[in-house]
Amino acid sequence: MKSIVKGSVLGAVDQALLSAFSLLLNLAFIRWTGKEEFGTFSLAIASLLLIQSIQNALVNSPLTTLQPSLTDDDARRRTAGAGFVIQLALVGIAALVVLVCAGWLSSDSSDGSTLWMVFGVGVAAIGLLIREYVRGGFFLLQQPARALSSDALYVGSAAVAIAAGSVGYAFGATLVLCVIGVAGALSGLPGMLRLARERSTLREIRGEDLGEFAIIAKWALPSVLVTWAYSNAFVYIVDHFSGKAAVADLSAARLLLVPLTLIVAGWSSAFRPRASAMLAASQRAQLTSLVLRSVTAVGAIVVCYGLVLWLALPVLELQLLGAKYIGLGPVVLAWMVFFGIMSVRMVGMAAMMSSKSAFKSLFFYGLVALAVAVPGVLLAARSDSLAMVVLALAAAEGVLAALIWLVGWPGVLAGQQSREGDHV
């Protein structure tokens, strides 16, 4: 428990750093640009979250599930090598998008603003893929300090470059996306070289190594796509019915609750490798105790944060968000409900993902949540009620959380107990 506490603390510091940078970026858009530009940036971020989800399904989640259960060093190195092959393919696809957009932009034959935005998303995707791969690799090796130093380099270089770029160019979505992409790639390169020591050469990778990834990704990929669809695609629905200004209002209200997600994500980075190792070692009692303590701690953090935020909301609206975003109280309250449920759900999902047999179940649970979210979001968006849009998402999170905690997690423990019985 000591090591996971230390890892969780460093993970929380790492996430706090990324959270602070994200907060400052969003506040810069709120203060220095109009709602249309901030709405455009929010739509771009939703696209990047989709790309990050795909990477998690194809690379990071299989690595985190498989490697802690392997005792043979050669097998561990080959598994790391297989993950690297898939990582290279994802970066290559993002690079291809950038090259295609650059070619079109140089020909001046299409809508420049749209192409520049796609170009920016492509550059940002390359940096994101490299940075998240390195970050996940260090947490997997239980070296959170290295992940923290890599992200500190990213934040520092990106902040300086954005400040310098804003002097000569107008501050906007394309500039920020390009800068965070380049900064993410450059800050991740030293980590990529260090992680190279932990993986096999490409020639040593076997077909069955990639096959293990395919077994997990077969269900992990559709699962994360479904989860992204109901938790992030709502911005495109709101944009369709109400425009980018409404997307900006939703994003501004959501901004105040983002630290909760980042805290839980930092905990998850330290928790999942340890949980996978515990499950592989048949330490069900210890794992159950760890999960219960984790959800209790997360619940306490959510309640405390929510109370402080609600009391400080009038001041935060005026001083932090500015006059353009006054009156978002009902939307903020709805986001409190959403993030509270989501935080508890994320603990249960991380616990389930310690077993590679759980991804199929998570996919079907996600489909149920999507079936709840889509009609509710469509109805709320058509009625121009932003708070109701968020509450529709919260209802979907509640359904997903209930399925995970009442069906999924007990099923993982029962399946592990059954396997242990078969080996006796």
C-alpha positions in Angstrom: 0.0 0.0 0.0 2.9 2.3 0.8 4.2 2.3 -2.8 0.7 2.9 -4.3 0.2 5.8 -1.9 3.5 7.3 -3.0 2.7 6.6 -6.7 -0.8 8.1 -6.2 0.7 11.2 -4.6 3.2 11.7 -7.4 0.4 10.9 -9.9 -1.8 13.5 -8.2 1.0 16.1 -8.5 1.5 15.2 -12.1 -2.2 15.5 -12.8 -2.4 18.7 -10.8 0.4 20.1 -13.1 -1.4 19.1 -16.2 -4.7 20.4 -14.7 -3.2 23.8 -13.9 -1.9 24.1 -17.4 -5.2 23.1 -19.0 -7.1 25.5 -16.6 -4.8 28.4 -17.6 -5.2 27.6 -21.3 -9.0 27.5 -21.1 -9.0 30.7 -19.0 -6.9 32.4 -21.6 -9.5 31.5 -24.2 -12.3 32.7 -22.0 -10.5 36.0 -21.3 -8.8 36.8 -24.6 -11.1 35.3 -27.2 -14.8 35.2 -28.0 -17.2 32.4 -27.3 -16.9 31.2 -30.9 -13.2 30.7 -30.7 -13.4 29.0 -27.3 -16.2 26.8 -28.6 -14.0 25.8 -31.6 -11.1 24.9 -29.2 -13.5 22.8 -27.1 -14.6 20.8 -30.2 -10.9 20.2 -31.1 -10.2 19.0 -27.5 -13.1 16.6 -27.8 -11.4 15.2 -31.0 -8.1 14.8 -29.1 -9.9 13.0 -26.3 -11.2 10.5 -28.9 -7.6 9.9 -30.2 -6.3 9.5 -26.6 -9.1 6.9 -25.9 -8.1 5.0 -29.0 -4.5 4.9 -27.9 -5.6 3.7 -24.4 -7.6 0.9 -25.9 -4.9 -0.3 -28.4 -1.7 0.4 -26.4 -1.8 1.6 -22.8 -4.7 -0.6 -21.5 -3.3 -3.9 -22.9 0.2 -3.0 -21.6 -1.1 -2.2 -18.2 -3.2 -5.3 -18.1 -0.7 -7.8 -19.5 2.7 -6.8 -18.3 2.2 -6.9 -14.5 1.1 -10.5 -14.8 4.2 -11.6 -16.7 7.1 -13.2 -14.8 9.4 -13.9 -17.7 11.6 -11.0 -18.7 11.7 -11.9 -22.3 7.9 -12.1 -22.5 7.7 -8.7 -20.8 10.1 -7.1 -23.2 8.3 -8.6 -26.2 5.0 -7.3 -24.9 6.5 -3.9 -24.5 7.8 -4.2 -28.1 4.4 -5.1 -29.4 2.9 -2.1 -27.8 5.5 0.1 -29.3 4.7 -1.2 -32.8 1.1 -0.2 -32.4 2.1 3.1 -31.0 4.3 3.8 -34.1 1.3 3.0 -36.3 -0.9 5.5 -34.5 1.7 8.3 -34.7 2.2 7.5 -38.4 -1.6 7.9 -39.1 -1.6 11.3 -37.2 1.5 12.4 -39.2 -0.2 11.4 -42.5 -3.1 13.7 -41.6 -0.7 16.5 -40.9 1.1 16.0 -44.3 -2.2 15.8 -46.2 -3.5 19.0 -44.7 -0.1 20.7 -45.3 -0.3 19.8 -48.9 -3.8 21.2 -49.3 -2.9 24.4 -47.4 0.0 25.0 -49.8 -2.3 24.6 -52.8 -4.8 27.2 -51.5 -7.6 25.2 -53.1 -9.9 24.7 -50.1 -11.3 26.3 -47.0 -8.2 27.5 -45.2 -9.7 28.0 -41.8 -11.0 24.4 -41.6 -7.8 22.9 -42.9 -5.7 24.9 -40.5 -7.9 23.6 -37.6 -7.5 19.9 -38.9 -3.8 20.6 -39.3 -3.6 21.8 -35.7 -5.5 18.8 -34.4 -3.1 16.5 -36.3 0.0 18.2 -34.8 -1.5 18.1 -31.3 -2.4 14.4 -31.8 1.2 13.5 -32.5 2.4 15.2 -29.4 -0.4 13.7 -27.3 0.2 10.2 -28.5 4.0 10.4 -27.7 3.5 12.1 -24.4 0.7 9.7 -23.2 2.7 6.6 -24.3 5.8 7.8 -22.3 3.7 8.8 -19.3 1.8 5.5 -19.3 5.1 3.6 -19.7 6.7 5.2 -16.6 3.7 4.6 -14.5 3.6 1.0 -15.6 7.3 0.7 -14.5 6.2 2.3 -11.2 8.4 5.3 -11.9 6.0 8.2 -11.4 8.8 10.7 -10.8 10.0 10.2 -14.4 6.4 10.8 -15.6 6.2 13.9 -13.6 9.5 15.3 -14.9 8.5 14.6 -18.5 5.2 16.3 -18.1 6.9 19.3 -16.3 9.1 19.7 -19.3 6.0 19.6 -21.6 4.1 22.2 -19.6 7.1 24.5 -19.2 8.0 24.4 -22.9 4.4 24.8 -24.1 3.7 27.7 -21.8 6.8 29.6 -22.9 6.1 28.9 -26.6 2.4 29.9 -26.4 3.4 33.2 -24.7 6.0 33.9 -27.3 3.8 32.9 -30.2 1.0 35.1 -29.0 3.2 38.2 -29.2 3.7 37.8 -33.0 0.5 36.0 -33.9 -3.1 36.2 -32.7 -3.8 33.9 -29.7 -6.2 31.2 -31.0 -7.1 27.5 -31.3 -4.7 26.6 -34.2 -1.7 28.3 -32.5 -2.3 26.5 -29.2 -2.9 23.1 -30.8 0.3 23.3 -32.8 2.4 24.4 -29.9 1.1 21.7 -27.5 1.7 19.1 -30.2 5.3 20.1 -30.8 5.9 20.5 -27.0 4.4 17.1 -26.3 6.5 15.4 -29.0 9.8 17.0 -27.9 9.3 16.5 -24.2 8.4 12.8 -24.8 11.4 11.9 -26.9 13.8 11.4 -23.9 11.3 9.2 -22.3 10.8 7.2 -25.6 14.6 6.6 -25.6 14.6 5.5 -22.0 11.7 3.1 -22.4 13.5 1.6 -25.4 15.7 -0.3 -22.9 12.6 -2.1 -21.5 11.4 -3.5 -24.8 12.6 -6.1 -27.3 13.7 -5.3 -30.9 11.1 -5.5 -33.6 12.5 -8.8 -34.9 12.0 -10.5 -31.6 8.3 -9.8 -31.4 6.1 -12.8 -32.1 2.7 -13.0 -33.6 1.2 -14.2 -30.3 2.5 -11.1 -28.6 0.4 -8.9 -30.9 -2.4 -11.4 -30.6 -2.6 -10.7 -26.8 -3.1 -7.1 -27.6 -5.8 -8.0 -30.1 -7.7 -10.0 -27.5 -8.0 -7.0 -25.3 -8.3 -4.4 -28.0 -11.1 -6.3 -29.6 -13.4 -5.2 -26.8 -11.5 -2.3 -25.3 -11.6 -0.3 -28.6 -15.4 -0.4 -29.1 -15.8 0.2 -25.4 -13.8 3.4 -25.3 -15.5 4.6 -28.5 -18.9 4.1 -26.9 -17.7 5.8 -23.7 -16.4 8.7 -25.6 -19.6 9.0 -27.6 -21.8 9.6 -24.6 -19.3 11.6 -22.5 -17.8 13.9 -25.1 -19.7 13.8 -28.4 -22.5 15.9 -26.7 -20.5 19.0 -27.7 -21.1 18.3 -31.3 -24.9 17.8 -30.7 -25.0 21.1 -28.8 -23.0 22.8 -31.5 -25.5 21.6 -34.1 -28.6 22.8 -32.2 -27.3 25.9 -30.4 -23.9 26.9 -31.8 -20.4 27.3 -30.6 -21.3 29.9 -28.0 -23.4 27.3 -26.1 -20.5 24.9 -26.4 -18.4 27.6 -24.8 -20.9 28.0 -21.9 -20.9 24.2 -21.3 -17.1 24.1 -21.4 -16.6 27.1 -19.1 -18.9 25.6 -16.5 -17.2 22.2 -16.9 -13.8 23.7 -16.4 -14.5 24.3 -12.7 -14.9 20.5 -12.2 -12.1 19.2 -14.4 -9.6 18.9 -11.4 -11.8 16.1 -10.0 -11.3 14.0 -13.2 -7.6 14.6 -13.3 -7.2 13.6 -9.6 -8.9 10.3 -10.3 -7.0 9.8 -13.5 -3.7 10.3 -11.5 -4.9 7.7 -9.0 -5.8 5.3 -11.7 -2.3 5.5 -13.3 -0.8 4.3 -10.1 -3.6 1.9 -9.2 -4.0 -0.2 -12.4 -0.6 -1.8 -12.6 -0.7 -2.8 -9.0 -4.3 -4.1 -9.3 -3.4 -6.2 -12.3 -0.4 -7.7 -10.4 -2.6 -8.4 -7.3 -5.2 -10.2 -9.4 -2.6 -12.2 -11.2 -1.1 -13.2 -7.8 -4.6 -14.2 -6.6 -4.6 -11.6 -3.9 -8.4 -11.0 -4.0 -8.8 -10.0 -0.4 -6.0 -7.4 -0.6 -7.3 -6.0 -3.9 -10.9 -5.8 -2.6 -9.6 -3.8 0.4 -7.6 -1.5 -1.8 -10.6 -0.9 -4.1 -12.9 -0.1 -1.1 -10.4 2.3 0.4 -9.9 4.0 -3.0 -13.6 4.6 -3.6 -14.0 5.9 0.0 -11.1 8.4 -0.6 -12.4 9.5 -4.0 -15.9 10.0 -2.6 -14.6 12.1 0.2 -12.6 14.3 -2.2 -15.6 14.7 -4.4 -17.9 15.8 -1.6 -15.3 18.3 -0.2 -14.5 19.7 -3.5 -18.1 20.1 -4.4 -18.9 22.0 -1.2 -16.0 24.4 -1.6 -16.8 25.0 -5.2 -20.5 25.8 -4.5 -19.6 28.2 -1.8 -17.0 30.0 -3.9 -19.1 29.9 -7.1 -20.3 33.6 -7.1 -16.7 34.8 -6.8 -15.3 32.3 -9.3 -17.9 33.2 -11.9 -17.0 36.9 -11.7 -13.3 36.8 -11.1 -12.3 33.6 -12.9 -14.7 33.3 -15.8 -15.7 36.9 -16.3 -18.8 38.8 -17.1 -19.5 36.8 -20.4 -20.2 33.7 -18.3 -22.3 35.0 -15.4 -25.3 32.9 -14.6 -23.9 29.4 -15.2 -24.8 28.3 -11.7 -27.4 25.6 -12.7 -25.0 24.2 -15.3 -22.1 24.1 -12.8 -24.4 22.3 -10.3 -25.4 19.7 -13.0 -21.7 19.2 -13.7 -21.1 18.6 -10.0 -23.6 15.7 -10.1 -22.0 14.4 -13.3 -18.4 14.4 -12.1 -19.3 13.0 -8.7 -20.9 10.0 -10.3 -18.1 9.7 -12.9 -15.4 9.7 -10.3 -16.9 6.8 -8.5 -17.5 5.0 -11.8 -13.9 5.5 -12.8 -12.6 3.7 -9.7 -14.8 0.7 -10.5 -13.8 0.7 -14.1 -10.1 0.8 -13.3 -10.6 -2.1 -10.9 -12.5 -4.1 -13.6 -9.8 -3.4 -16.2 -7.2 -5.3 -14.1 -8.7 -8.4 -15.7 -8.4 -8.8 -19.5 -11.7 -10.7 -19.5 -13.6 -7.6 -18.3 -13.4 -5.5 -21.5 -16.2 -7.3 -23.3 -18.6 -6.5 -20.4 -17.5 -2.9 -20.3 -18.4 -2.5 -23.9 -21.9 -3.8 -23.4 -22.3 -1.6 -20.3 -21.2 1.4 -22.4 -23.9 0.6 -25.0 -26.5 0.7 -22.3 -25.2 4.0 -21.0 -25.1 5.4 -24.6 -28.8 4.3 -25.1 -29.6 6.4 -22.0 -27.5 9.4 -22.9 -28.3 10.0 -26.6 -32.1 10.5 -26.4 -31.7 12.6 -23.2 -29.0 14.9 -24.8 -31.0 15.3 -28.0 -34.2 16.3 -26.2 -32.3 18.7 -23.9 -30.3 20.2 -26.7 -33.4 20.8 -28.8 -35.0 22.7 -25.8 -31.8 24.8 -25.3 -31.4 23.6 -21.7 -27.7 23.2 -21.0 -28.2 22.0 -17.4 -30.5 19.3 -18.7 -27.9 18.2 -21.3 -25.5 17.6 -18.4 -28.0 15.8 -16.3 -28.8 13.5 -19.2 -25.1 12.6 -19.2 -25.1 12.2 -15.4 -28.0 9.7 -15.8 -26.0 7.7 -18.2 -23.0 7.8 -15.9 -25.2 6.6 -13.0 -26.4 3.6 -15.1 -22.8 2.7 -16.1 -21.6 3.1 -12.5 -24.4 0.8 -11.2 -23.6 -1.9 -13.8 -19.9 -1.8 -13.0 -20.2 -1.9 -9.2 -23.2 -4.3 -9.0 -22.5 -6.6 -11.9 -19.1 -6.1 -13.4 -16.7 -5.9 -10.4 -18.3 -8.8 -8.5 -18.1 -10.8 -11.8 -14.4 -10.2 -12.0 -13.8 -11.4 -8.5 -16.1 -14.5 -9.0 -14.3 -15.3 -12.3 -10.9 -15.1 -10.6 -12.1 -17.3 -7.8 -13.4 -19.9 -10.3 -10.1 -19.9 -12.1 -8.2 -20.4 -8.9 -10.5 -23.4 -8.1 -9.7 -24.9 -11.5 -6.0 -24.8 -10.7 -6.3 -26.5 -7.3 
